[in-house]
Amino acid sequence: MTISTSPNALRRQEQQIARKYAGRLPWEAVIWGLGNLAVWLALWPLVFFDVMPLWLAFPIATLNVMLCYLPSHEAQHDIIGRKGTKWRWLNELVGHLSTIPLVLPYRVAKVTHIQHHLHANDPDRDPDYSSMAPGPWQAIWKSIQNRQPGAKGGFNKYGDILRDIGREDLLLDGALFQIVHFAILIGLALSGHAIEAALLWWLPRQIGLTYIQFFLSWAPHHPADGTGRYRDTRAFRSSWGNIGSMGMQYHIVHHLHPYIPLTDTPAAYRDMRHILEQRGCRLENI
């Protein structure tokens, strides 16, 4: 039997496979997002009441920040609950709460992330393009540079994108988050808890941001020189494995079908790999 490899036939096969993995509520993302936040919040009284030493709480807080973005990312794509469904409230709850340790407002994250999908690798319109760099060490350094005063990339680029698309109203969300964040840090410092503030929030956030921008922005799109549905991202093998890279080895599936839950992308990739190969996608060592 001859299997058609015309673009339309491949597209139909791809959609059939993608539909197999769509439509379920990813409870693991809900537990992940809300549970991770609960652990991070619990660290504060545990440290302040000398139940847990700060040296132990610090790496846990850092891991909390590293893990906090992806549950919100599921909500940004309405995977937990679409508009008009009974689980919409849970979608928005996870979206808003899970990124508190990262100091990233849900509405800002959602709108800018959709722009990333629409304009991936476009130097002017992709909010995450400023994370691009020639190699991994340069990407880490670029992430740090983008957080310095006067930097043009990182979250500052998010502000530019919001203005460009007429969503200046969301700049208030970002400003309020930053004001509250620094007010808490300053208040803790003035009350004699500067080290706790630094090691439970400020430094974990800096490390977490670098990690998230490396694996979610730089690694899946490097070298960021392709545009279009099948060329703006890739599949790749990470030395950190799929868990260590937060599932980004199969990021190409997410860009093609963003309604598939993160934890289902490896299986979806294996099912549609033969189609992606025929499409000329970048499938690097995986």
C-alpha positions as CSV (number, residue, x, y, z in Angstrom):
1,M,0.0,0.0,0.0
2,T,1.3,3.4,-1.0
3,I,1.2,6.1,1.8
4,S,0.7,9.6,0.5
5,T,3.4,12.1,1.5
6,S,1.8,15.1,0.0
7,P,1.8,18.2,2.3
8,N,-1.9,17.9,2.8
9,A,-1.8,14.2,3.6
10,L,1.1,14.7,6.1
11,R,-0.9,17.6,7.7
12,R,-3.9,15.4,8.1
13,Q,-1.8,12.6,9.6
14,E,-0.2,15.0,12.0
15,Q,-3.5,16.4,13.2
16,Q,-4.9,12.9,13.8
17,I,-1.9,12.1,16.0
18,A,-2.1,15.4,17.8
19,R,-5.8,14.9,18.6
20,K,-5.0,11.7,20.4
21,Y,-3.1,13.7,23.0
22,A,-5.5,16.7,23.3
23,G,-8.4,17.4,25.5
24,R,-7.4,15.9,28.8
25,L,-7.0,17.9,32.0
26,P,-3.4,17.7,33.1
27,W,-3.9,17.2,36.8
28,E,-0.1,16.8,37.2
29,A,0.3,20.4,36.2
30,V,-2.3,21.5,38.7
31,I,-0.6,19.6,41.5
32,W,2.8,20.7,40.3
33,G,1.9,24.4,40.2
34,L,-0.1,24.7,43.4
35,G,2.1,22.2,45.3
36,N,5.3,23.9,44.3
37,L,4.0,27.3,45.5
38,A,2.8,25.7,48.8
39,V,6.3,24.3,49.4
40,W,7.9,27.7,48.7
41,L,5.6,29.6,51.0
42,A,6.1,27.0,53.7
43,L,9.9,27.7,53.7
44,W,9.4,31.1,55.2
45,P,7.9,30.1,58.5
46,L,10.1,27.0,58.7
47,V,13.2,29.2,58.4
48,F,11.9,32.1,60.6
49,F,10.9,29.6,63.4
50,D,14.2,27.7,63.1
51,V,12.6,24.5,62.0
52,M,14.7,24.3,58.9
53,P,18.2,25.8,58.4
54,L,18.6,28.4,55.8
55,W,21.3,26.5,54.1
56,L,18.8,23.7,53.3
57,A,15.9,26.1,52.5
58,F,18.0,28.0,49.9
59,P,18.4,25.1,47.3
60,I,14.7,24.2,47.8
61,A,13.6,27.7,47.1
62,T,15.8,27.8,44.1
63,L,14.2,24.6,42.8
64,N,10.8,26.1,43.5
65,V,11.5,29.1,41.3
66,M,12.9,26.9,38.5
67,L,9.7,24.8,38.6
68,C,7.1,27.5,38.9
69,Y,6.8,28.7,35.3
70,L,5.6,25.6,33.4
71,P,2.3,25.1,35.2
72,S,1.4,28.7,34.4
73,H,2.5,27.9,30.8
74,E,-0.1,25.2,30.6
75,A,-2.7,27.7,31.8
76,Q,-1.5,30.3,29.3
77,H,-2.5,27.9,26.5
78,D,-5.9,27.1,28.3
79,I,-4.9,23.5,28.5
80,I,-6.2,23.1,32.1
81,G,-9.5,24.6,31.3
82,R,-10.7,26.5,28.2
83,K,-13.1,29.4,28.3
84,G,-16.7,28.3,29.0
85,T,-15.7,25.0,30.6
86,K,-16.2,24.0,34.2
87,W,-12.4,24.0,34.9
88,R,-11.8,27.5,33.6
89,W,-11.4,28.8,37.2
90,L,-8.8,26.2,37.9
91,N,-6.9,27.2,34.8
92,E,-6.8,30.8,35.8
93,L,-6.0,30.0,39.5
94,V,-2.9,27.9,38.5
95,G,-1.9,30.6,35.9
96,H,-2.0,33.4,38.4
97,L,-0.5,31.7,41.5
98,S,2.2,29.4,40.2
99,T,4.5,32.2,38.9
100,I,4.5,34.3,42.2
101,P,8.0,33.2,43.1
102,L,9.2,34.3,39.7
103,V,7.5,37.7,40.1
104,L,5.9,37.3,36.7
105,P,2.2,38.4,36.3
106,Y,0.1,35.8,34.6
107,R,-1.6,38.2,32.1
108,V,1.8,39.6,31.0
109,A,3.2,36.1,30.7
110,K,0.2,34.9,28.6
111,V,0.0,37.8,26.2
112,T,3.8,37.9,25.5
113,H,4.0,34.2,25.2
114,I,1.3,34.1,22.5
115,Q,3.3,36.8,20.7
116,H,6.3,34.4,20.9
117,H,4.3,31.7,19.2
118,L,3.1,34.0,16.5
119,H,6.5,35.5,15.8
120,A,9.1,33.0,17.0
121,N,12.7,34.0,16.0
122,D,11.6,37.4,14.7
123,P,14.2,39.9,16.1
124,D,11.7,42.6,16.4
125,R,8.4,40.9,17.4
126,D,9.5,37.8,19.4
127,P,9.6,38.8,23.1
128,D,12.1,36.0,23.8
129,Y,14.5,36.7,21.0
130,S,16.8,38.6,23.3
131,S,17.7,35.3,24.9
132,M,19.4,34.1,21.8
133,A,23.2,33.7,21.9
134,P,25.9,31.8,19.9
135,G,26.4,29.1,22.6
136,P,25.3,27.9,26.0
137,W,27.7,30.0,28.1
138,Q,26.9,33.1,26.1
139,A,23.2,32.4,26.7
140,I,23.7,32.3,30.4
141,W,25.7,35.5,30.3
142,K,23.0,37.1,28.1
143,S,20.3,36.2,30.6
144,I,22.2,37.9,33.3
145,Q,22.9,41.0,31.1
146,N,19.3,41.3,30.3
147,R,18.4,41.8,33.9
148,Q,20.8,44.7,34.4
149,P,19.6,48.4,34.6
150,G,19.1,49.9,31.2
151,A,19.1,46.5,29.4
152,K,17.1,46.2,26.2
153,G,16.2,42.5,26.4
154,G,14.5,40.2,28.9
155,F,11.5,41.6,30.7
156,N,12.3,45.1,29.4
157,K,11.6,43.7,25.9
158,Y,8.3,42.4,27.1
159,G,7.3,46.0,27.9
160,D,8.2,47.1,24.4
161,I,6.1,44.2,22.9
162,L,3.1,45.1,25.0
163,R,3.3,48.7,23.8
164,D,3.7,47.6,20.2
165,I,0.5,45.5,20.4
166,G,-1.5,48.1,22.3
167,R,-1.6,46.3,25.7
168,E,0.0,49.1,27.7
169,D,-2.6,48.3,30.4
170,L,-0.6,45.2,31.3
171,L,2.5,47.3,32.2
172,L,0.6,48.1,35.4
173,D,0.6,44.4,36.3
174,G,4.3,44.2,35.9
175,A,4.9,47.4,37.9
176,L,2.7,46.3,40.8
177,F,4.5,42.9,41.0
178,Q,7.9,44.6,41.1
179,I,6.8,47.2,43.6
180,V,5.4,44.5,46.0
181,H,8.4,42.3,45.5
182,F,10.9,44.9,46.4
183,A,8.8,46.3,49.2
184,I,8.8,42.8,50.8
185,L,12.5,42.5,50.3
186,I,13.2,45.9,51.8
187,G,10.8,45.3,54.6
188,L,12.5,42.0,55.5
189,A,16.0,43.7,55.3
190,L,14.9,46.5,57.6
191,S,13.5,44.0,60.1
192,G,16.8,42.2,60.3
193,H,16.0,39.4,57.8
194,A,18.1,40.5,54.8
195,I,19.9,37.2,54.5
196,E,16.6,35.3,54.6
197,A,15.1,37.6,51.9
198,A,18.2,37.1,49.7
199,L,18.4,33.3,50.0
200,L,14.7,32.5,49.9
201,W,13.6,34.8,47.1
202,W,16.1,37.2,45.5
203,L,18.9,34.9,44.7
204,P,16.7,31.9,43.9
205,R,14.8,34.1,41.5
206,Q,18.0,35.2,39.7
207,I,19.1,31.6,39.4
208,G,15.7,30.4,38.4
209,L,15.3,33.1,35.7
210,T,18.6,32.1,34.2
211,Y,17.6,28.4,34.1
212,I,14.2,29.1,32.7
213,Q,15.5,31.4,30.0
214,F,18.2,29.0,29.1
215,F,16.0,25.9,28.7
216,L,12.7,27.4,27.6
217,S,13.9,30.2,25.3
218,W,17.5,29.6,24.2
219,A,17.9,25.8,23.9
220,P,14.7,24.9,22.0
221,H,15.2,27.7,19.4
222,H,19.0,27.8,19.0
223,P,20.4,29.1,16.6
224,A,17.1,31.0,16.1
225,D,17.7,31.5,12.4
226,G,14.6,29.8,11.1
227,T,11.0,31.0,10.9
228,G,7.8,29.2,9.9
229,R,5.8,26.4,11.4
230,Y,8.4,23.6,11.0
231,R,11.6,25.6,11.3
232,D,11.3,28.0,14.2
233,T,12.1,25.4,16.9
234,R,13.6,21.9,17.2
235,A,13.9,18.6,19.0
236,F,17.2,18.1,20.7
237,R,18.9,15.8,23.2
238,S,19.9,17.6,26.4
239,S,22.7,16.3,28.6
240,W,20.3,17.1,31.5
241,G,17.7,14.7,30.1
242,N,14.1,15.5,29.5
243,I,13.3,16.1,33.1
244,G,16.3,18.3,33.7
245,S,15.5,20.4,30.6
246,M,11.8,20.6,31.8
247,G,10.5,18.7,28.8
248,M,12.0,21.1,26.2
249,Q,13.7,18.3,24.2
250,Y,10.3,17.9,22.5
251,H,9.5,21.6,22.2
252,I,8.8,21.3,18.5
253,V,5.6,19.4,19.4
254,H,4.5,22.3,21.6
255,H,5.0,24.9,18.9
256,L,3.1,22.7,16.4
257,H,0.3,21.8,18.7
258,P,0.3,24.0,21.8
259,Y,-2.9,22.4,23.2
260,I,-1.0,19.1,24.0
261,P,-0.1,18.9,27.7
262,L,3.6,19.2,28.4
263,T,3.9,15.7,29.8
264,D,2.4,14.2,26.7
265,T,4.8,15.8,24.2
266,P,7.4,13.0,24.3
267,A,4.8,10.4,23.3
268,A,3.3,12.7,20.7
269,Y,6.8,13.3,19.3
270,R,7.4,9.6,18.9
271,D,4.1,9.1,17.1
272,M,4.7,11.9,14.6
273,R,8.4,11.8,14.2
274,H,8.2,10.2,10.7
275,I,6.0,13.1,9.7
276,L,8.4,15.7,11.1
277,E,11.3,14.0,9.3
278,Q,9.5,14.3,6.0
279,R,8.7,18.0,6.8
280,G,12.5,18.7,7.2
281,C,12.3,19.6,10.9
282,R,15.4,19.9,13.0
283,L,15.4,16.7,15.0
284,E,18.9,16.7,16.6
285,N,20.2,13.5,18.2
286,I,16.8,12.4,19.5
